[in-house]
Amino acid sequence: MSSGGFHVHGPHDHAVEHATQGHGDHASDHGTEGGNGSSMNKIAMFTAIVATVGAIFSYMGGATQATAGLMKNDAAIKKTEASNQWNYFQAKSTKQSLAELARDLTPAEPEKAKYQGKIDRYEKEKNDIKTVAEKLEADAHAFDQQSEGQMHQHHRWAQATTALQVAIALAAIALLTRKKWLEYGMYGVAAVGLGVGALAFLHI
């Protein structure tokens, strides 16, 4: 089972076992029907291949979900750091305002010059802090975007895995009923699953 909660291994194993048993039963009961035997062999092989591909898709889905979680966590950390920087910026602004008030109230020119020096220093420090805070916010936004992209890809892998599971179920039913339309259905659903898996691989 993947971290995303998609049970692939169990259903696939059951389907493969079912397909193999179904093939053995039909082969013994209808040994002279070469066409049916060939069809059963194809379905059994199809089931094994699709189960393997489905397991790979499930793993990729779990991996992308884990990556999305890590990126979301990184975004939260950057947002916290940015918030701390803006709090620091506000503290400098408060000190600057007090220094400006003291400068305006003091009559002595030397004192005015001293407070003006502090004001200039606070202004420079504020600009530096603002630059750092904005950079952290940009990083947080980038991590959020990457996380959303990974989750989108995760959903694609999940959709592809589900389609392949449905194809395997149809294959098992086809082995039991020997209905041709079910064979066509399983190939069609598997093709959809592989197509969606290709979209996931291409990040579309």
Secondary structure per residue as TSV (DSSP state, phi and psi in degrees):
chain	resnum	aa	ss	phi	psi
A	1	M	-	360.0	137.3
A	2	S	-	-82.1	165.4
A	3	S	T	-64.9	-17.0
A	4	G	T	-84.0	-1.5
A	5	G	-	86.4	15.3
A	6	F	-	-94.7	111.2
A	7	H	-	-79.6	102.8
A	8	V	-	-106.8	-44.0
A	9	H	H	-62.7	-48.5
A	10	G	H	-60.3	-59.1
A	11	P	H	-56.8	-38.9
A	12	H	H	-65.9	-43.1
A	13	D	H	-61.7	-43.2
A	14	H	H	-63.4	-40.9
A	15	A	H	-65.5	-42.1
A	16	V	H	-64.1	-42.7
A	17	E	H	-63.2	-43.2
A	18	H	H	-62.2	-43.6
A	19	A	H	-62.2	-41.5
A	20	T	H	-66.3	-43.3
A	21	Q	H	-64.3	-42.2
A	22	G	H	-61.5	-40.1
A	23	H	H	-64.8	-41.8
A	24	G	H	-65.5	-41.5
A	25	D	H	-64.4	-46.8
A	26	H	H	-68.5	-33.8
A	27	A	H	-65.6	-38.1
A	28	S	H	-73.6	-34.9
A	29	D	H	-80.8	-28.8
A	30	H	-	-129.8	51.1
A	31	G	T	-62.5	-24.5
A	32	T	T	-85.8	-10.8
A	33	E	-	-90.5	85.7
A	34	G	H	-62.3	-36.1
A	35	G	H	-63.9	-44.8
A	36	N	H	-64.4	-40.0
A	37	G	H	-61.5	-41.6
A	38	S	H	-64.1	-40.0
A	39	S	H	-64.8	-40.9
A	40	M	H	-64.3	-39.1
A	41	N	H	-61.2	-41.9
A	42	K	H	-63.8	-42.5
A	43	I	H	-66.5	-41.2
A	44	A	H	-62.7	-43.6
A	45	M	H	-64.9	-42.1
A	46	F	H	-57.4	-44.5
A	47	T	H	-62.0	-43.7
A	48	A	H	-64.3	-42.9
A	49	I	H	-66.1	-46.5
A	50	V	H	-64.8	-36.9
A	51	A	H	-61.3	-41.2
A	52	T	H	-65.5	-46.4
A	53	V	H	-63.4	-39.8
A	54	G	H	-62.0	-38.2
A	55	A	H	-63.9	-39.0
A	56	I	H	-65.2	-45.0
A	57	F	H	-60.6	-41.0
A	58	S	H	-63.2	-41.6
A	59	Y	H	-61.8	-44.6
A	60	M	H	-63.3	-37.3
A	61	G	H	-62.8	-43.1
A	62	G	H	-65.6	-38.7
A	63	A	H	-65.9	-42.7
A	64	T	H	-68.5	-33.9
A	65	Q	H	-66.1	-41.7
A	66	A	H	-63.9	-41.6
A	67	T	H	-63.7	-40.6
A	68	A	H	-61.2	-40.3
A	69	G	H	-64.5	-40.9
A	70	L	H	-64.0	-42.3
A	71	M	H	-67.3	-37.1
A	72	K	H	-64.5	-37.2
A	73	N	H	-66.5	-41.4
A	74	D	H	-61.9	-38.7
A	75	A	H	-62.7	-42.3
A	76	A	H	-63.6	-39.2
A	77	I	H	-63.8	-44.7
A	78	K	H	-63.8	-38.5
A	79	K	H	-64.3	-39.6
A	80	T	H	-64.6	-42.8
A	81	E	H	-64.8	-39.1
A	82	A	H	-64.6	-40.7
A	83	S	H	-61.8	-40.2
A	84	N	H	-63.0	-39.3
A	85	Q	H	-66.2	-40.5
A	86	W	H	-67.3	-33.2
A	87	N	H	-65.1	-40.3
A	88	Y	H	-64.3	-41.0
A	89	F	H	-59.4	-42.6
A	90	Q	H	-65.8	-37.5
A	91	A	H	-64.0	-41.3
A	92	K	H	-65.3	-37.3
A	93	S	H	-63.3	-39.6
A	94	T	H	-63.9	-44.4
A	95	K	H	-63.3	-39.2
A	96	Q	H	-63.8	-41.4
A	97	S	H	-63.7	-40.9
A	98	L	H	-65.2	-40.2
A	99	A	H	-65.2	-38.3
A	100	E	H	-65.5	-38.6
A	101	L	H	-65.6	-43.3
A	102	A	H	-64.4	-39.8
A	103	R	H	-61.5	-42.3
A	104	D	H	-72.3	-26.6
A	105	L	H	-89.2	-25.6
A	106	T	-	-78.7	137.7
A	107	P	-	-86.0	-21.2
A	108	A	-	-80.2	132.1
A	109	E	H	-64.1	-41.5
A	110	P	H	-58.8	-38.0
A	111	E	H	-67.6	-40.5
A	112	K	H	-58.9	-42.3
A	113	A	H	-65.2	-37.8
A	114	K	H	-64.8	-46.1
A	115	Y	H	-67.1	-33.5
A	116	Q	H	-65.5	-36.6
A	117	G	H	-61.3	-41.1
A	118	K	H	-65.8	-40.6
A	119	I	H	-60.5	-45.3
A	120	D	H	-62.4	-39.5
A	121	R	H	-66.2	-44.0
A	122	Y	H	-61.6	-38.8
A	123	E	H	-63.4	-42.4
A	124	K	H	-65.3	-44.1
A	125	E	H	-62.8	-38.7
A	126	K	H	-62.0	-42.2
A	127	N	H	-63.2	-40.5
A	128	D	H	-65.4	-43.6
A	129	I	H	-63.9	-41.4
A	130	K	H	-61.1	-40.6
A	131	T	H	-61.9	-44.1
A	132	V	H	-64.7	-44.3
A	133	A	H	-62.1	-43.6
A	134	E	H	-66.2	-35.5
A	135	K	H	-65.3	-42.0
A	136	L	H	-65.0	-39.0
A	137	E	H	-64.8	-40.0
A	138	A	H	-64.0	-40.7
A	139	D	H	-63.7	-41.9
A	140	A	H	-61.8	-42.4
A	141	H	H	-63.7	-40.7
A	142	A	H	-63.9	-42.7
A	143	F	H	-63.8	-39.1
A	144	D	H	-61.6	-43.5
A	145	Q	H	-64.0	-42.5
A	146	Q	H	-65.4	-38.5
A	147	S	H	-63.2	-42.8
A	148	E	H	-62.7	-39.0
A	149	G	H	-63.8	-40.8
A	150	Q	H	-66.8	-38.1
A	151	M	H	-67.0	-37.4
A	152	H	H	-62.4	-44.4
A	153	Q	H	-64.1	-39.2
A	154	H	H	-58.6	-44.3
A	155	H	H	-63.5	-35.7
A	156	R	H	-63.0	-46.5
A	157	W	H	-61.4	-39.7
A	158	A	H	-64.3	-42.5
A	159	Q	H	-62.8	-42.6
A	160	A	H	-64.2	-42.6
A	161	T	H	-61.7	-43.4
A	162	T	H	-62.6	-42.8
A	163	A	H	-61.5	-40.4
A	164	L	H	-68.8	-33.8
A	165	Q	H	-64.6	-40.7
A	166	V	H	-63.7	-40.5
A	167	A	H	-61.2	-40.3
A	168	I	H	-66.0	-40.3
A	169	A	H	-62.0	-42.3
A	170	L	H	-63.5	-36.8
A	171	A	H	-64.0	-41.4
A	172	A	H	-63.3	-42.1
A	173	I	H	-67.0	-38.5
A	174	A	H	-62.4	-37.2
A	175	L	H	-64.6	-36.0
A	176	L	H	-77.9	-40.5
A	177	T	H	-96.4	-20.9
A	178	R	-	56.6	38.0
A	179	K	-	-88.6	126.2
A	180	K	H	-66.5	-36.1
A	181	W	H	-66.7	-27.3
A	182	L	H	-69.9	-35.1
A	183	E	H	-62.9	-45.7
A	184	Y	H	-61.7	-39.1
A	185	G	H	-62.8	-42.6
A	186	M	H	-66.9	-37.3
A	187	Y	H	-67.1	-39.6
A	188	G	H	-65.5	-46.3
A	189	V	H	-65.4	-38.0
A	190	A	H	-63.6	-39.1
A	191	A	H	-63.0	-39.5
A	192	V	H	-62.1	-45.5
A	193	G	H	-60.1	-43.0
A	194	L	H	-66.5	-36.4
A	195	G	H	-64.4	-44.1
A	196	V	H	-65.6	-38.0
A	197	G	H	-62.1	-36.7
A	198	A	H	-65.2	-38.5
A	199	L	H	-63.0	-39.3
A	200	A	H	-64.6	-43.0
A	201	F	H	-62.0	-35.5
A	202	L	T	-88.0	3.2
A	203	H	T	59.8	40.2
A	204	I	-	-104.7	360.0
